[in-house]
Amino acid sequence: MSRKVDKEKVKLAICLTLWAGIFSYFFQPYIHENQDAVNVIVTVFSILAGFLIAVITLVGDPKSLPPGTWQVAELGSKLTYNRLIRKKWLFKVYLITLFLIFITILIKGHCPILILILEYAYLFSGFIGSVLSFKLPAALIELQTERIENEIQERRRAENITDD
């Protein structure tokens, strides 16, 4: 079974990788030995991780499946599954960023070269996580809109009202 490659997503991934590399390269000196900045990153990503868990819970709710036969529900479950996979990877980016910061703090003062590499790495992953997080509100609105439309359709069906 071959999967069709979404060229727009590939372009996004390439651009995001390049921009994250540029960002981490230029902003690493500002993060180095700046505990306040590190604390802000940790706080923001901790909050985002909690928010994302709530989004994953909403996305995975079986009530988000479209009404109708089991075949319709099965097709809807594939869309839901794909959404969950994307959210899972975003959550992993958050955790990787937090883990890299944790390791950096643990080895502080012991291995300056490794600390620099870790700072570049968590700025890189943090940039990617931040940019992808801007899609979350739109995803949440889309999900809630689908739920409202499904509920309206179910109520119309319950009252034997058909779309003409």
C-alpha positions as CSV (number, residue, x, y, z in Angstrom):
1,M,0.0,0.0,0.0
2,S,1.6,3.3,-1.1
3,R,0.8,6.5,0.7
4,K,0.5,9.8,-1.1
5,V,3.1,12.3,0.1
6,D,1.6,15.7,1.0
7,K,4.0,18.1,-0.7
8,E,2.8,21.0,1.3
9,K,3.6,19.2,4.6
10,V,7.1,18.3,3.2
11,K,7.7,22.0,2.3
12,L,6.5,23.0,5.8
13,A,8.8,20.5,7.4
14,I,11.8,21.7,5.4
15,C,11.1,25.4,6.0
16,L,10.4,24.8,9.7
17,T,13.7,22.9,10.1
18,L,15.7,25.6,8.3
19,W,14.0,28.4,10.4
20,A,14.5,26.4,13.6
21,G,18.2,26.0,12.8
22,I,18.7,29.7,12.1
23,F,16.7,30.6,15.2
24,S,18.8,28.3,17.5
25,Y,22.0,29.5,15.9
26,F,21.3,33.2,16.5
27,F,19.5,33.0,19.8
28,Q,21.7,30.5,21.7
29,P,24.0,33.3,23.0
30,Y,20.9,34.9,24.6
31,I,19.9,31.8,26.4
32,H,23.3,30.8,27.6
33,E,23.5,31.3,31.4
34,N,20.2,33.1,31.3
35,Q,18.2,31.3,33.9
36,D,15.2,33.6,33.6
37,A,14.8,32.8,29.9
38,V,15.2,29.1,30.6
39,N,12.4,29.3,33.3
40,V,10.1,31.0,30.8
41,I,10.7,28.3,28.2
42,V,10.0,25.6,30.8
43,T,6.9,27.3,32.0
44,V,5.5,27.9,28.5
45,F,6.1,24.3,27.4
46,S,4.7,22.8,30.6
47,I,1.5,24.8,30.1
48,L,1.4,23.9,26.4
49,A,1.8,20.2,27.3
50,G,-1.1,20.4,29.7
51,F,-3.2,22.2,27.1
52,L,-2.3,19.6,24.5
53,I,-3.4,16.8,26.7
54,A,-6.8,18.5,26.9
55,V,-6.9,18.8,23.1
56,I,-6.0,15.1,22.7
57,T,-8.8,14.2,25.0
58,L,-11.3,16.2,23.0
59,V,-10.0,14.9,19.6
60,G,-10.1,11.2,20.8
61,D,-13.6,11.5,22.2
62,P,-15.9,9.0,20.3
63,K,-18.6,11.7,20.2
64,S,-16.5,13.5,17.6
65,L,-17.2,10.7,15.1
66,P,-19.7,11.6,12.4
67,P,-23.2,10.2,12.9
68,G,-24.5,7.5,10.7
69,T,-23.6,3.9,9.9
70,W,-20.6,2.1,11.2
71,Q,-18.9,2.6,7.8
72,V,-19.2,6.4,8.2
73,A,-17.9,6.1,11.7
74,E,-15.0,4.1,10.5
75,L,-14.0,6.7,7.9
76,G,-14.3,9.4,10.5
77,S,-12.1,7.3,12.9
78,K,-9.3,7.5,10.4
79,L,-9.4,11.3,10.4
80,T,-9.5,11.2,14.2
81,Y,-6.6,8.8,14.3
82,N,-4.5,11.0,12.0
83,R,-5.3,14.1,14.2
84,L,-4.3,12.1,17.3
85,I,-0.9,11.1,15.7
86,R,-0.1,14.7,14.9
87,K,-0.9,15.8,18.4
88,K,1.1,13.0,19.8
89,W,4.2,14.1,17.9
90,L,3.7,17.7,19.0
91,F,3.5,16.5,22.6
92,K,6.8,14.6,22.1
93,V,8.4,17.8,20.8
94,Y,7.3,19.6,24.0
95,L,8.7,16.8,26.2
96,I,12.0,16.6,24.2
97,T,12.4,20.4,24.7
98,L,11.8,20.0,28.5
99,F,14.0,17.0,28.7
100,L,16.9,18.7,27.0
101,I,16.6,21.7,29.3
102,F,16.6,19.3,32.3
103,I,19.8,17.6,31.1
104,T,21.4,21.0,30.5
105,I,20.6,22.0,34.1
106,L,21.9,18.7,35.5
107,I,25.3,18.9,33.8
108,K,25.7,22.7,34.4
109,G,29.4,23.4,35.1
110,H,30.6,20.0,34.0
111,C,30.8,19.9,30.3
112,P,30.6,23.3,28.6
113,I,30.6,22.0,25.0
114,L,27.7,19.6,25.7
115,I,25.8,22.4,27.3
116,L,26.2,24.5,24.2
117,I,25.0,21.6,22.0
118,L,22.0,21.0,24.3
119,E,21.1,24.7,24.2
120,Y,21.1,24.7,20.4
121,A,19.0,21.5,20.5
122,Y,16.3,22.8,22.9
123,L,16.1,26.1,21.1
124,F,15.7,24.1,17.8
125,S,12.9,21.8,19.2
126,G,11.4,24.7,21.1
127,F,11.1,26.8,18.0
128,I,9.4,23.9,16.1
129,G,7.0,23.2,19.0
130,S,6.1,26.9,19.3
131,V,5.4,27.4,15.6
132,L,3.3,24.2,15.4
133,S,1.4,25.3,18.6
134,F,-0.1,28.2,16.7
135,K,-2.2,25.6,14.8
136,L,-3.8,24.3,18.0
137,P,-6.6,26.9,18.4
138,A,-7.6,26.4,14.7
139,A,-7.7,22.6,15.2
140,L,-9.8,23.0,18.3
141,I,-12.3,25.3,16.5
142,E,-12.5,22.9,13.6
143,L,-13.1,20.0,16.0
144,Q,-15.9,21.8,17.9
145,T,-17.5,23.0,14.6
146,E,-17.6,19.4,13.4
147,R,-19.2,18.3,16.7
148,I,-21.8,21.0,16.5
149,E,-22.6,20.1,12.8
150,N,-22.9,16.4,13.8
151,E,-25.2,17.3,16.6
152,I,-27.4,19.4,14.4
153,Q,-27.5,16.6,11.8
154,E,-28.5,14.0,14.4
155,R,-31.3,16.2,15.7
156,R,-32.5,16.8,12.2
157,R,-32.4,13.0,11.6
158,A,-34.3,12.4,14.9
159,E,-37.1,14.7,13.7
160,N,-37.1,13.1,10.2
161,I,-35.9,16.3,8.5
162,T,-34.0,15.6,5.3
163,D,-31.5,17.8,3.4
164,D,-33.0,18.9,0.1
